[in-house]
Amino acid sequence: MTTVDRLAPEMKAVLERLLSEDGVQPDPTLLPPAEGRALAEASNQRWNVDGPVMAKQLIVETADGRRAHVFIPACDRGQQAILYIHGGGWSFCSAATHDGAARWLAQETGAAVVTFDYRLAPEHPYPAGLEDCLAVWSQRDAILPGRAWSVSGDSAGANLALAMMLRLEGRDLPRAGLLFYGVYDADFESPSYRAIADGPGLTRDKMRRYWDYYTGTQADRMSDPCLTPANAPDEMLAGLPPLYLNAAEIDPLCTDSERLAARLHRLGRRDRFDLIKGVIHGFMQMSLWLPQSADAYHRAGQAFRNMTETPLPTT
């Protein structure tokens, strides 16, 4: 069975519609960074239309001049907030490209969601983006006071969210983490990297270029847990707050999530992991057209409530 044959009918229909509307698009990782970012911004705007309507949206400027975008759903009870870190290979996308994602997450979790822009590679390589995430985290109570905070992210944003939790080293940790099809390792010979090397969507070569943007050719990719959290020491992973992870089946990064979830389980943790069949990397951006995307946010919302409203030990 080919990779295309494994796509869910709904996923295949979305890809056909995108091809019909946009034609064959250039690989953004082969363009100058500014051009690649412009392409990512333009192609993601469609996902911000006609999404969940918020009770309130506002922009809060932090003490150090950052702009935090705050999404408060009608079902908000004023108790929980989530810092959401956007994906894009550490190099592309923004709070604007993930406006729709933030609203879906807010609606399904019943929590306020806060997004922001962080410095992007290659102009600002590791650890610049991670330092920005930590800076916003340290100012979260000034952005939206009086709440219990969790963290979430997709793809490279999930990597940054998990790296942030590891960097905090047990101090000032989030209540919970929601991690969507994340980058947790740099093993380009993993089963999913080999099976889905040529996409559709994300490819192995694109991921190699994203890693080179973010870290250059650093030899410590595999030894620095804030770059490849899957390789963090047991005690660091055991000390994380409760996590929810998902993975897209047709995704070079699928094995990253599967291996991390398995390792967390071996440590005796009770983190939930969902494998979403028949969809590609980035599918949660596609909620307007793809039912699996809306369902994934619903699953994440259920997991979030289980982790934060009825606290459970992770061991």
N, C-alpha and C positions, 0 to 999 in steps of 0.2 A: 504493500500500500504506500503510495506517495504521500508527501507532506500535504499537498493540496487535497488529496482524498480524505485526509484526517480532519479537515476543517469542518466545523459545524455548518449546516446550510445557511444559518443566519450570518455567520462570520463571512462565508463565501460571498453572500449577497452584498454585505457592506464593502468588501474589497472590490467587487465588480462595480458598485456604485461610485466608489472613490476614483477608480480608473476612468469611468465614464465622465465624471465631473472635472477631474484634474489632469487626466492624461498621465503619461509616464513622467514621474518627477525625478529630478537629479538626486543623487545621494548627498545629503547635506554635509556629511563628514568629508567629502571630497571638494567642497567649496571653501573659499575663505570664510573664517568664522562668522563675520558679520553677515555674509550672504546666507550661510546655513541657518543662522538665527532668524533672519527675516523669513526664510522659507518655513521654518518651524512655527513662527508666530502666525503666518498667514494660514497654514494648513490646519492649525488647531482652533482657529476662531469659530469654525462651524459648530464645535462641541459646546460653545458657551451660549448658544441660542436656545430659548424655550426650555431651559432647565427648571429645577425647582425654584420657586419664588421665596425669597427670604423675608422674614418680618422686619429685618433691619440689616443694612450693609453700610459700613463706614470705614474710613481710613484713619488710622491713628499714627501720628508721628512719634517715634521714640526719642529718648533723650539724646541719642547719638545720631539722629537725623534719618533713621530708617522709616520706611512706610509699611505699616502692617495693615493688611486688608482683612477686615473682620466680617464674618458671615454669621448671622444669628437667625436660626429657623423659628418658625411659629411654635414648634413643639419644645423650644428651649425652656428649661426650668431654672436657669440661672446658676447651675451648679458645676457644670463640666465645660471644659474647653479643650480643643485639640490644635496643636501647632502642626500644620501640614507643610511638608517639604516637597516641592515639585521635582519631577524627573526631567530627563533630557540629556542623559549622558554626561552630567556635570558641566555641559558646554552649551546647551540650548534650552529653550523654553523659559517660562517666567511665571510669576503669579497670574499674569493675564491669560496665558495659555491654559491654566488650570483653574480658571474661575468656575467653570461648570463642575469640575471635579470637586471643588471645595463646597459648592452648594449641595451636590448629591451627598457628600459625606456628612454635612451638617444635618440635612433632612433625615438621613437614615440612622444617625447616631443620636439625634436629639441634643447635640452639643454645639456650642459656638465653635467655629473653625477660623483659624487665623493663618493667612498665607503671607509670603514675603519674597523678595528677590535676594538672592545671594550672588556673590561674585562667581563668574564663570571662567572655566578653562577654555583655551590654553593660556589666555592672558593672565589668569589668576589660578595657577595650579594648586594642588593639595599642599597645605591644609586650608587655603583661604576660604573655600565654601563652607567647610566644617566649622571654622572659627566664626563665620557669620551666623550659622545656625545656633552655636553656643551663645553668641551675643544676644540674639533675639530671645532665646530661652531664658537668659538671665534677666530680661526686661519684661517677661510675660505678664507679671502681675500689674505692671504699669499700663500695659495694653488693655487688659481686661481683668480687673481685680476681683478677688473674692471667689475664685473658682479652683477646682481640682483639675490639673492639666495632664493631658496625655500627648503623645506625638504620633504622627503618621507620615508616610511618604510612599511614592511609587517609583520603581526602577532605581535610578541613581539617588532619588530622594529617599527611598527606603534604605539604601546604603548609608546616606548621611544621617538618617534618623537613628539607625542602629549604632553607627559610629559615635553619634552624640551621646547615646546612653552608655556606651562603653567608656568614653572619655570622662564622663561624670563620675565613674568609679564608685558607684553606690551613694554618692552625695547628690541631693536635690534631683532625684530621678523622677521621670514621668510616672503617672499612675499606671499607664498601660501603653502599648505600642501596636499600631496597625500598619503592617508592612505588606505592600502590594508588589508582586513580581520583581523582587529586588535583586540588586547586584551584590553578592556576598563573597565571591571568590573570583580568581582570575585564571581558572583552569580551562583553557581553550580546547582541551581534549576531553572534556566531560561528555557523558552520553548525549545530553541535549545540544551542546555546542556542535557535536559531530552530526547529529541527526537533523538539526534545523540550521545548519551552517549557512544556507542560502536563503533563509526566510521562509515564507513571506514576512515583510516588515523588517524587524531587526535581524541582522546577520552577524556571523562571527567576525567578519572583517570590520564591520562598523564598530563592534564592541572593542576590537583591538585598537582602532583609532581613538575611540572614546578614552580608553585607558591611557593611551599615549598622550592625549591632550591633558588628562588629569594628573598623571604622574611622570610623564616622560618615560624613560626606560629604567626607572628606579628598580634596583634589585630587591628592595624590601617589600614589594607588593604583598608577597605571601606571608611575610613575618610581622607586618604592622596590622594589628587587629582593627584599626580604624580605616584601613584600606580594604582588607579582606576579613570581615568579621567572622566568617565561617571558620577561620583558623585561629580565633581567639582562644586563650587558655580556658579550661573547663571552669575555673573559679570565676572568670569574668562573665561567661555566659550564664552560669548558675545564678549570678547576682542580678540579672536583668529583671525588670518588672514583667508582669504577664504580657504575652505577645499573641497577636493573631497574624498569621502569614497566609498569603495565597500565591498561586503560581498559575501562569497560562501554559496549557499543554504544548502549544505549537510555538515555542519560545526558546531561543538558545540559552536563556537564563533559567529554564525550568529546573535543571539539576541543582543549581545554586540553592533554591528554596527547598527542594526535596532533601538535600543533604543536611542543610541547616536544621530543618524541622526534625529529621531523624536524630541528629546529634542532641538537640534539646530534649527530645524524648528519652534518649539514653541517659541523660543527666537526671532523669526523674521528674522533669518539669511537665506541666499539663497544658502547654500551649496548643492552640488549635491551628491546624493547617488544612487548607482547601486547595485542591487541584481542580482548576476550571477546564473542563474538556473542550477541545475543538476550537479554541480561541488563540489569538496571537498576542505577542507582547504589546502593551499599551491599550488593551481592549477596554479598560475601564474609562478611557477618554470618550468612548463611543456610545454612551448611554442613550442618546436620542434615537439611535438606530438599532442597537444591539441589546436584546433582552438579557443576555448573559451578563452584560455590564451592570444593568440595573439590579439584577439578582446578586451580583458580587457585592455591591454597596449594601444591599439588604443583609447579606450574610455578615459583612463587616460590622454593621450596626448591631446585629444580635450579639456578636462576639464582644463588642465594646460594652454593651449593657451588662453582659455576664461578668466581664472583668472589673467593671467599675461600680456597679450598683450592688453586687453581692460579692465582695472580695473573697477570692479563693487563694490558698497558698499555691505557689508554683512547684513546690517539692513535697 
